[in-house]
Amino acid sequence: MGKKDKKSKTAEQKARVAAKQSKKAAQKDKKVRAQGGVDSDGEDVDLESVLEEYAKQQALFLKVTEVPCEPPSPRASATLIGSPSNHKELFLFGGEYFNGALATFYNDLLVYHVEKDEWRRVTSPNSPLPRSGHAWCRGGNAGGIYLFGGEFSSPKQGTFYHYNDFWRLDPSSREWTRVESKGKGPPARSGHRMTYFKNYILLFGGFQDVSQQTKYLQDIWVYDTQNYVWHNPTLPPATQKPDARSSFSFHPHELGAVLYGGYSRVKSNAMAGKQTKGGTQGTRVILKPTIHQDTWFLRITQPSSDCPGTTPPTVRWERRKKPANPPNPARAGATMAYHKGRGILFGGVHDVEESEEGIDSEFFDTLYAWNIERNRFFQLTLRRPRAAPRKQAEDRGNVRRERGKADEAELLRNLAALEMRGSIAADADTIMITDDPSEDLAMSRPPKPVLMTMPHSRFNAQLAVQDDVLYIFGGTYEHGDREYTFDEMYAVDLVKLDGMQEIYRREVENWQGSDNEEHEGSDDDEEDSEDENMVDPETPMAGVALQLFDLSTTQEVSPQILHAVEAVEAENEKPTHEEDTRPLPRPFESLRDFFSRTSTTWQELVLETLR
């Protein structure tokens, strides 16, 4: 997986590939020694100078501008949220993209207009620097959107930097403001979560990378938006509190906040490989990956009105019972969005086997609703809209016809009355019927595809709910040693659940990992080749075309079509420098799905050949 073991990736991803890391490190050391001790991947980058240059370039923008743009480029560890001031807008900020060789970080703010189906890019002279793994939330009573922390790295991820800056975004003017709080604030971190309670912003957890070790955090911070001060409440020693973790779910509650799940690595004793002189086997301390499934309630009591303004609120953690019907098996990277007293969870990954070659993982595409008050999970499934009964449809048609006849009769009576009065002649030439341009625009826009299946399995997708609609952006999938970042966005109505609407979708870019990694992953690819429903992205299209026609043995194929397919295949074998415009299979797409998606294109190619 290239450099995904470096610090800019989330903590759970680093732990999941620990077995592969050690093997690749040994191979890399061997290669370095063969090259005379020169590490070609080494880099000496001053990140502070790089970030300072980013700030100088950003200051060249004289004002906040907003221009139409294409949908966002593929990225992971970004943040997506519904606008607090406009229920028809979504905000996307930051993120990173790793293609197997280099990492790219973003600090662009993109706005998605739901009704217009339009993306717009916002540039500002004062905005947060490029980052990923940050957190943001709505401002509650204070309004706006608040953002804290995140991470940045050099292109080859040799050096790493954590942020501890705090920002506020005005959703109406798109203006960023850096919040300078009084006193001490939270230390730098990534993988944390934020939520709101009345006039407070709540921040918990996350992790820091210190040298070669990852330190998970369990501190709670409360920001007072009225007095512009951070509070770090001190809990009594005997009080229970959640274990240190990152990548959990943190949602608002009328009495505070609720926390579910997360990921961390905890110390554990393991048997050493060799026995001591006394005959007993020694032990060693290891960091064991842990997927948390516990739930906690953070009860917040505001200070009384006669207390000074700087008095912090009283907080107390209360452990809840284990939720009923949780997703099974336990999964990391399952993201959750808040919607009317419940959390909507999608995706995730579970490590199912660990061998000498590394960790094999199972990815999920299931959708759950977590009822916060009942502390219970419910799986959500898509359901096709029911067709209206024929009799009811005929009755509705009869009512429309009768209503049309009545309207026509009334119109004739009015025209007759106007003719008798002689007033119709003066106004006849001035009557104009115009169409609403907005309706024409809506009619001219092609309809979005609606799928009755969930998007491809993934983890760390970005979720947001706006106006009872869940939006799913991006996400990551792994296949062998390759890591794919999805370049797509979907929407589903959480009330109707009548299909998954495809907002946009682009092909997944190729992995640019080293030859060693591709060679290491070849064994996994050979094992996966036994699955006849999967298509390798590098499979020649001529072979795919023949498999498509052999897929359904019950359908009769005419000799003309077979002859045309053979002609297309023979033409493809000829040396040519022209670009191949035929459709390609998407990564991990089954043959049946590929045929249903591209059948029209193949028919057009056959017809052109027959001509």
Buried (B, 14 or more C-beta within 10 A) or exposed (E): BBBBBBBBBBBBBBBBBBBBBEEBEEEBEEBBEEEEEEEEEEEEEEEEEBBEEBEEEBEEEEEBEBEEBEBBBBBBBBBBBBBBEBEEBBBBBBBBBBBBBBBBBBBBBBBBBBEBEEBBBBBBBBBBBBBBBBBBBBBBEBBBBBBBBBBBBBBBBBBBBBBEBBBBBBBEEBBBEEBEBEEEBBEBBBBBBBBBBBBBBBBBBBBBBEEEEBEBBBBBBBBBBEBEBBBBBEEEEEEEBBBBBBBBBBBBBEEBBBBBBBBBBBEEEEEEEEEEEEEEEEEEEEBEBBBBBBBBBBEBEBEEEEEEEEBBBEBBBBEBEEBEEBBEEBBBBBBBBBBEBBBBBBBBBBBEEEEEBBBBBEBBBBBBBBBBEEBBBEEBEBEEEEEEEEEEEEEEEEEEEEEEEEEEEEEEEEEEEBEEEEEBEEEEEEEEEEEEEEEEEEEEEEEEEBEEEBBBBBBBBBBBBBEEBBBBBBBBBBBBBBBBBBBBBBBBBBEEBBBBBBBBBEEBBEBEBBEEBBEBBEEBBEEBEEEEEBBBBEEEBBEBBEBBBEBEEEEEEEEEBEEBBBEBBEEBEEEEEEEEEBBBBBBBBBBEBBBEBBEEEBEEBBEEBEE
